[in-house]
Amino acid sequence: MKAGRPRRVVFFKTDTGNEPVREWLKGLPKEDCKIIGTDILTVQYAWPVGRPLVDNLGDGVWEVRSRLDNRIARTLFAVVNPRLHQETAKGAGRRTGAGEET
């Protein structure tokens, strides 16, 4: 990782104050949550990061691909002012709303 000040991560929040990404992460096994957290930290400290960890989906949307035991968790984010706003989709190959299972 590059040394320096990390980018600030702000989780997506609905109009009612729910944070579906944070709720999804809390429901994962500790080991999965640790892997995803480590990958997000890598992006925070080493941005810009390329493939295979991060890919540009277009229109300012990026994804972090975290390899878990038997699947891939995808955390979607955008770089805004220098913050990372995140939405997460669990599973490989399908882009869904925050925290949905595929």
Phi and psi in radians as a Rosetta constraint file:
Dihedral C 1 N 2 CA 2 C 2 CIRCULARHARMONIC -1.298 0.35
Dihedral N 2 CA 2 C 2 N 3 CIRCULARHARMONIC 2.467 0.35
Dihedral C 2 N 3 CA 3 C 3 CIRCULARHARMONIC -1.364 0.35
Dihedral N 3 CA 3 C 3 N 4 CIRCULARHARMONIC 2.734 0.35
Dihedral C 3 N 4 CA 4 C 4 CIRCULARHARMONIC 2.376 0.35
Dihedral N 4 CA 4 C 4 N 5 CIRCULARHARMONIC -3.102 0.35
Dihedral C 4 N 5 CA 5 C 5 CIRCULARHARMONIC -1.281 0.35
Dihedral N 5 CA 5 C 5 N 6 CIRCULARHARMONIC 2.250 0.35
Dihedral C 5 N 6 CA 6 C 6 CIRCULARHARMONIC -1.308 0.35
Dihedral N 6 CA 6 C 6 N 7 CIRCULARHARMONIC 2.724 0.35
Dihedral C 6 N 7 CA 7 C 7 CIRCULARHARMONIC -1.291 0.35
Dihedral N 7 CA 7 C 7 N 8 CIRCULARHARMONIC 2.554 0.35
Dihedral C 7 N 8 CA 8 C 8 CIRCULARHARMONIC -1.436 0.35
Dihedral N 8 CA 8 C 8 N 9 CIRCULARHARMONIC 2.357 0.35
Dihedral C 8 N 9 CA 9 C 9 CIRCULARHARMONIC -1.795 0.35
Dihedral N 9 CA 9 C 9 N 10 CIRCULARHARMONIC 2.268 0.35
Dihedral C 9 N 10 CA 10 C 10 CIRCULARHARMONIC -2.148 0.35
Dihedral N 10 CA 10 C 10 N 11 CIRCULARHARMONIC 2.093 0.35
Dihedral C 10 N 11 CA 11 C 11 CIRCULARHARMONIC -1.305 0.35
Dihedral N 11 CA 11 C 11 N 12 CIRCULARHARMONIC 2.559 0.35
Dihedral C 11 N 12 CA 12 C 12 CIRCULARHARMONIC -1.005 0.35
Dihedral N 12 CA 12 C 12 N 13 CIRCULARHARMONIC 2.385 0.35
Dihedral C 12 N 13 CA 13 C 13 CIRCULARHARMONIC -2.277 0.35
Dihedral N 13 CA 13 C 13 N 14 CIRCULARHARMONIC 2.301 0.35
Dihedral C 13 N 14 CA 14 C 14 CIRCULARHARMONIC -1.307 0.35
Dihedral N 14 CA 14 C 14 N 15 CIRCULARHARMONIC 2.971 0.35
Dihedral C 14 N 15 CA 15 C 15 CIRCULARHARMONIC -1.055 0.35
Dihedral N 15 CA 15 C 15 N 16 CIRCULARHARMONIC -0.460 0.35
Dihedral C 15 N 16 CA 16 C 16 CIRCULARHARMONIC -1.567 0.35
Dihedral N 16 CA 16 C 16 N 17 CIRCULARHARMONIC 0.021 0.35
Dihedral C 16 N 17 CA 17 C 17 CIRCULARHARMONIC 1.634 0.35
Dihedral N 17 CA 17 C 17 N 18 CIRCULARHARMONIC -0.001 0.35
Dihedral C 17 N 18 CA 18 C 18 CIRCULARHARMONIC -1.271 0.35
Dihedral N 18 CA 18 C 18 N 19 CIRCULARHARMONIC 2.561 0.35
Dihedral C 18 N 19 CA 19 C 19 CIRCULARHARMONIC -2.092 0.35
Dihedral N 19 CA 19 C 19 N 20 CIRCULARHARMONIC 1.496 0.35
Dihedral C 19 N 20 CA 20 C 20 CIRCULARHARMONIC -1.036 0.35
Dihedral N 20 CA 20 C 20 N 21 CIRCULARHARMONIC -0.574 0.35
Dihedral C 20 N 21 CA 21 C 21 CIRCULARHARMONIC -1.202 0.35
Dihedral N 21 CA 21 C 21 N 22 CIRCULARHARMONIC -0.827 0.35
Dihedral C 21 N 22 CA 22 C 22 CIRCULARHARMONIC -1.069 0.35
Dihedral N 22 CA 22 C 22 N 23 CIRCULARHARMONIC -0.729 0.35
Dihedral C 22 N 23 CA 23 C 23 CIRCULARHARMONIC -1.101 0.35
Dihedral N 23 CA 23 C 23 N 24 CIRCULARHARMONIC -0.731 0.35
Dihedral C 23 N 24 CA 24 C 24 CIRCULARHARMONIC -1.077 0.35
Dihedral N 24 CA 24 C 24 N 25 CIRCULARHARMONIC -0.797 0.35
Dihedral C 24 N 25 CA 25 C 25 CIRCULARHARMONIC -1.073 0.35
Dihedral N 25 CA 25 C 25 N 26 CIRCULARHARMONIC -0.723 0.35
Dihedral C 25 N 26 CA 26 C 26 CIRCULARHARMONIC -1.103 0.35
Dihedral N 26 CA 26 C 26 N 27 CIRCULARHARMONIC -0.444 0.35
Dihedral C 26 N 27 CA 27 C 27 CIRCULARHARMONIC -1.506 0.35
Dihedral N 27 CA 27 C 27 N 28 CIRCULARHARMONIC -0.100 0.35
Dihedral C 27 N 28 CA 28 C 28 CIRCULARHARMONIC -1.457 0.35
Dihedral N 28 CA 28 C 28 N 29 CIRCULARHARMONIC 2.746 0.35
Dihedral C 28 N 29 CA 29 C 29 CIRCULARHARMONIC -1.046 0.35
Dihedral N 29 CA 29 C 29 N 30 CIRCULARHARMONIC 2.609 0.35
Dihedral C 29 N 30 CA 30 C 30 CIRCULARHARMONIC -0.946 0.35
Dihedral N 30 CA 30 C 30 N 31 CIRCULARHARMONIC -0.732 0.35
Dihedral C 30 N 31 CA 31 C 31 CIRCULARHARMONIC -1.110 0.35
Dihedral N 31 CA 31 C 31 N 32 CIRCULARHARMONIC -0.733 0.35
Dihedral C 31 N 32 CA 32 C 32 CIRCULARHARMONIC -1.114 0.35
Dihedral N 32 CA 32 C 32 N 33 CIRCULARHARMONIC -0.774 0.35
Dihedral C 32 N 33 CA 33 C 33 CIRCULARHARMONIC -1.074 0.35
Dihedral N 33 CA 33 C 33 N 34 CIRCULARHARMONIC -0.679 0.35
Dihedral C 33 N 34 CA 34 C 34 CIRCULARHARMONIC -1.131 0.35
Dihedral N 34 CA 34 C 34 N 35 CIRCULARHARMONIC -0.741 0.35
Dihedral C 34 N 35 CA 35 C 35 CIRCULARHARMONIC -1.099 0.35
Dihedral N 35 CA 35 C 35 N 36 CIRCULARHARMONIC -0.830 0.35
Dihedral C 35 N 36 CA 36 C 36 CIRCULARHARMONIC -1.099 0.35
Dihedral N 36 CA 36 C 36 N 37 CIRCULARHARMONIC -0.764 0.35
Dihedral C 36 N 37 CA 37 C 37 CIRCULARHARMONIC -1.062 0.35
Dihedral N 37 CA 37 C 37 N 38 CIRCULARHARMONIC -0.723 0.35
Dihedral C 37 N 38 CA 38 C 38 CIRCULARHARMONIC -1.109 0.35
Dihedral N 38 CA 38 C 38 N 39 CIRCULARHARMONIC -0.713 0.35
Dihedral C 38 N 39 CA 39 C 39 CIRCULARHARMONIC -1.146 0.35
Dihedral N 39 CA 39 C 39 N 40 CIRCULARHARMONIC -0.696 0.35
Dihedral C 39 N 40 CA 40 C 40 CIRCULARHARMONIC -1.149 0.35
Dihedral N 40 CA 40 C 40 N 41 CIRCULARHARMONIC -0.710 0.35
Dihedral C 40 N 41 CA 41 C 41 CIRCULARHARMONIC -1.041 0.35
Dihedral N 41 CA 41 C 41 N 42 CIRCULARHARMONIC -0.695 0.35
Dihedral C 41 N 42 CA 42 C 42 CIRCULARHARMONIC -1.021 0.35
Dihedral N 42 CA 42 C 42 N 43 CIRCULARHARMONIC -0.784 0.35
Dihedral C 42 N 43 CA 43 C 43 CIRCULARHARMONIC -1.142 0.35
Dihedral N 43 CA 43 C 43 N 44 CIRCULARHARMONIC -0.721 0.35
Dihedral C 43 N 44 CA 44 C 44 CIRCULARHARMONIC -1.039 0.35
Dihedral N 44 CA 44 C 44 N 45 CIRCULARHARMONIC -0.761 0.35
Dihedral C 44 N 45 CA 45 C 45 CIRCULARHARMONIC -1.574 0.35
Dihedral N 45 CA 45 C 45 N 46 CIRCULARHARMONIC -0.412 0.35
Dihedral C 45 N 46 CA 46 C 46 CIRCULARHARMONIC -2.061 0.35
Dihedral N 46 CA 46 C 46 N 47 CIRCULARHARMONIC 0.231 0.35
Dihedral C 46 N 47 CA 47 C 47 CIRCULARHARMONIC -1.017 0.35
Dihedral N 47 CA 47 C 47 N 48 CIRCULARHARMONIC 2.355 0.35
Dihedral C 47 N 48 CA 48 C 48 CIRCULARHARMONIC -1.430 0.35
Dihedral N 48 CA 48 C 48 N 49 CIRCULARHARMONIC 2.544 0.35
Dihedral C 48 N 49 CA 49 C 49 CIRCULARHARMONIC -2.147 0.35
Dihedral N 49 CA 49 C 49 N 50 CIRCULARHARMONIC 2.490 0.35
Dihedral C 49 N 50 CA 50 C 50 CIRCULARHARMONIC -1.916 0.35
Dihedral N 50 CA 50 C 50 N 51 CIRCULARHARMONIC -2.864 0.35
Dihedral C 50 N 51 CA 51 C 51 CIRCULARHARMONIC -1.212 0.35
Dihedral N 51 CA 51 C 51 N 52 CIRCULARHARMONIC 2.589 0.35
Dihedral C 51 N 52 CA 52 C 52 CIRCULARHARMONIC -1.571 0.35
Dihedral N 52 CA 52 C 52 N 53 CIRCULARHARMONIC -0.129 0.35
Dihedral C 52 N 53 CA 53 C 53 CIRCULARHARMONIC -1.279 0.35
Dihedral N 53 CA 53 C 53 N 54 CIRCULARHARMONIC -0.733 0.35
Dihedral C 53 N 54 CA 54 C 54 CIRCULARHARMONIC -2.220 0.35
Dihedral N 54 CA 54 C 54 N 55 CIRCULARHARMONIC 2.436 0.35
Dihedral C 54 N 55 CA 55 C 55 CIRCULARHARMONIC -2.394 0.35
Dihedral N 55 CA 55 C 55 N 56 CIRCULARHARMONIC 2.589 0.35
Dihedral C 55 N 56 CA 56 C 56 CIRCULARHARMONIC -1.545 0.35
Dihedral N 56 CA 56 C 56 N 57 CIRCULARHARMONIC 2.107 0.35
Dihedral C 56 N 57 CA 57 C 57 CIRCULARHARMONIC -1.594 0.35
Dihedral N 57 CA 57 C 57 N 58 CIRCULARHARMONIC -0.105 0.35
Dihedral C 57 N 58 CA 58 C 58 CIRCULARHARMONIC 1.737 0.35
Dihedral N 58 CA 58 C 58 N 59 CIRCULARHARMONIC 2.809 0.35
Dihedral C 58 N 59 CA 59 C 59 CIRCULARHARMONIC 0.944 0.35
Dihedral N 59 CA 59 C 59 N 60 CIRCULARHARMONIC 0.571 0.35
Dihedral C 59 N 60 CA 60 C 60 CIRCULARHARMONIC 1.413 0.35
Dihedral N 60 CA 60 C 60 N 61 CIRCULARHARMONIC 0.111 0.35
Dihedral C 60 N 61 CA 61 C 61 CIRCULARHARMONIC -1.764 0.35
Dihedral N 61 CA 61 C 61 N 62 CIRCULARHARMONIC 2.306 0.35
Dihedral C 61 N 62 CA 62 C 62 CIRCULARHARMONIC -2.143 0.35
Dihedral N 62 CA 62 C 62 N 63 CIRCULARHARMONIC 2.833 0.35
Dihedral C 62 N 63 CA 63 C 63 CIRCULARHARMONIC -2.360 0.35
Dihedral N 63 CA 63 C 63 N 64 CIRCULARHARMONIC 2.495 0.35
Dihedral C 63 N 64 CA 64 C 64 CIRCULARHARMONIC -1.755 0.35
Dihedral N 64 CA 64 C 64 N 65 CIRCULARHARMONIC 2.226 0.35
Dihedral C 64 N 65 CA 65 C 65 CIRCULARHARMONIC -1.839 0.35
Dihedral N 65 CA 65 C 65 N 66 CIRCULARHARMONIC 1.940 0.35
Dihedral C 65 N 66 CA 66 C 66 CIRCULARHARMONIC -1.798 0.35
Dihedral N 66 CA 66 C 66 N 67 CIRCULARHARMONIC 2.122 0.35
Dihedral C 66 N 67 CA 67 C 67 CIRCULARHARMONIC -1.462 0.35
Dihedral N 67 CA 67 C 67 N 68 CIRCULARHARMONIC 1.979 0.35
Dihedral C 67 N 68 CA 68 C 68 CIRCULARHARMONIC -1.752 0.35
Dihedral N 68 CA 68 C 68 N 69 CIRCULARHARMONIC -3.089 0.35
Dihedral C 68 N 69 CA 69 C 69 CIRCULARHARMONIC -0.824 0.35
Dihedral N 69 CA 69 C 69 N 70 CIRCULARHARMONIC -1.065 0.35
Dihedral C 69 N 70 CA 70 C 70 CIRCULARHARMONIC -2.218 0.35
Dihedral N 70 CA 70 C 70 N 71 CIRCULARHARMONIC 0.387 0.35
Dihedral C 70 N 71 CA 71 C 71 CIRCULARHARMONIC -2.829 0.35
Dihedral N 71 CA 71 C 71 N 72 CIRCULARHARMONIC 3.099 0.35
Dihedral C 71 N 72 CA 72 C 72 CIRCULARHARMONIC -2.125 0.35
Dihedral N 72 CA 72 C 72 N 73 CIRCULARHARMONIC 2.296 0.35
Dihedral C 72 N 73 CA 73 C 73 CIRCULARHARMONIC -1.713 0.35
Dihedral N 73 CA 73 C 73 N 74 CIRCULARHARMONIC 2.344 0.35
Dihedral C 73 N 74 CA 74 C 74 CIRCULARHARMONIC -2.007 0.35
Dihedral N 74 CA 74 C 74 N 75 CIRCULARHARMONIC 2.146 0.35
Dihedral C 74 N 75 CA 75 C 75 CIRCULARHARMONIC -1.902 0.35
Dihedral N 75 CA 75 C 75 N 76 CIRCULARHARMONIC 1.999 0.35
Dihedral C 75 N 76 CA 76 C 76 CIRCULARHARMONIC -1.536 0.35
Dihedral N 76 CA 76 C 76 N 77 CIRCULARHARMONIC 2.485 0.35
Dihedral C 76 N 77 CA 77 C 77 CIRCULARHARMONIC -2.647 0.35
Dihedral N 77 CA 77 C 77 N 78 CIRCULARHARMONIC 2.866 0.35
Dihedral C 77 N 78 CA 78 C 78 CIRCULARHARMONIC -2.306 0.35
Dihedral N 78 CA 78 C 78 N 79 CIRCULARHARMONIC 2.535 0.35
Dihedral C 78 N 79 CA 79 C 79 CIRCULARHARMONIC -1.616 0.35
Dihedral N 79 CA 79 C 79 N 80 CIRCULARHARMONIC 2.012 0.35
Dihedral C 79 N 80 CA 80 C 80 CIRCULARHARMONIC -2.272 0.35
Dihedral N 80 CA 80 C 80 N 81 CIRCULARHARMONIC 2.101 0.35
Dihedral C 80 N 81 CA 81 C 81 CIRCULARHARMONIC 0.911 0.35
Dihedral N 81 CA 81 C 81 N 82 CIRCULARHARMONIC -2.586 0.35
Dihedral C 81 N 82 CA 82 C 82 CIRCULARHARMONIC -1.671 0.35
Dihedral N 82 CA 82 C 82 N 83 CIRCULARHARMONIC 0.661 0.35
Dihedral C 82 N 83 CA 83 C 83 CIRCULARHARMONIC -1.741 0.35
Dihedral N 83 CA 83 C 83 N 84 CIRCULARHARMONIC 2.733 0.35
Dihedral C 83 N 84 CA 84 C 84 CIRCULARHARMONIC -1.855 0.35
Dihedral N 84 CA 84 C 84 N 85 CIRCULARHARMONIC 2.020 0.35
Dihedral C 84 N 85 CA 85 C 85 CIRCULARHARMONIC -1.725 0.35
Dihedral N 85 CA 85 C 85 N 86 CIRCULARHARMONIC 2.316 0.35
Dihedral C 85 N 86 CA 86 C 86 CIRCULARHARMONIC -2.115 0.35
Dihedral N 86 CA 86 C 86 N 87 CIRCULARHARMONIC 2.500 0.35
Dihedral C 86 N 87 CA 87 C 87 CIRCULARHARMONIC -2.297 0.35
Dihedral N 87 CA 87 C 87 N 88 CIRCULARHARMONIC 2.488 0.35
Dihedral C 87 N 88 CA 88 C 88 CIRCULARHARMONIC -2.090 0.35
Dihedral N 88 CA 88 C 88 N 89 CIRCULARHARMONIC 2.393 0.35
Dihedral C 88 N 89 CA 89 C 89 CIRCULARHARMONIC -2.174 0.35
Dihedral N 89 CA 89 C 89 N 90 CIRCULARHARMONIC 2.228 0.35
Dihedral C 89 N 90 CA 90 C 90 CIRCULARHARMONIC -1.619 0.35
Dihedral N 90 CA 90 C 90 N 91 CIRCULARHARMONIC 2.348 0.35
Dihedral C 90 N 91 CA 91 C 91 CIRCULARHARMONIC 2.036 0.35
Dihedral N 91 CA 91 C 91 N 92 CIRCULARHARMONIC 3.005 0.35
Dihedral C 91 N 92 CA 92 C 92 CIRCULARHARMONIC -1.890 0.35
Dihedral N 92 CA 92 C 92 N 93 CIRCULARHARMONIC 2.378 0.35
Dihedral C 92 N 93 CA 93 C 93 CIRCULARHARMONIC 1.560 0.35
Dihedral N 93 CA 93 C 93 N 94 CIRCULARHARMONIC -0.356 0.35
Dihedral C 93 N 94 CA 94 C 94 CIRCULARHARMONIC -2.023 0.35
Dihedral N 94 CA 94 C 94 N 95 CIRCULARHARMONIC 2.232 0.35
Dihedral C 94 N 95 CA 95 C 95 CIRCULARHARMONIC -1.593 0.35
Dihedral N 95 CA 95 C 95 N 96 CIRCULARHARMONIC 2.096 0.35
Dihedral C 95 N 96 CA 96 C 96 CIRCULARHARMONIC -2.277 0.35
Dihedral N 96 CA 96 C 96 N 97 CIRCULARHARMONIC -3.096 0.35
Dihedral C 96 N 97 CA 97 C 97 CIRCULARHARMONIC -1.252 0.35
Dihedral N 97 CA 97 C 97 N 98 CIRCULARHARMONIC 3.013 0.35
Dihedral C 97 N 98 CA 98 C 98 CIRCULARHARMONIC -1.008 0.35
Dihedral N 98 CA 98 C 98 N 99 CIRCULARHARMONIC 2.152 0.35
Dihedral C 98 N 99 CA 99 C 99 CIRCULARHARMONIC 1.316 0.35
Dihedral N 99 CA 99 C 99 N 100 CIRCULARHARMONIC 0.131 0.35
Dihedral C 99 N 100 CA 100 C 100 CIRCULARHARMONIC -1.340 0.35
Dihedral N 100 CA 100 C 100 N 101 CIRCULARHARMONIC 2.534 0.35
Dihedral C 100 N 101 CA 101 C 101 CIRCULARHARMONIC -1.446 0.35
Dihedral N 101 CA 101 C 101 N 102 CIRCULARHARMONIC 2.511 0.35
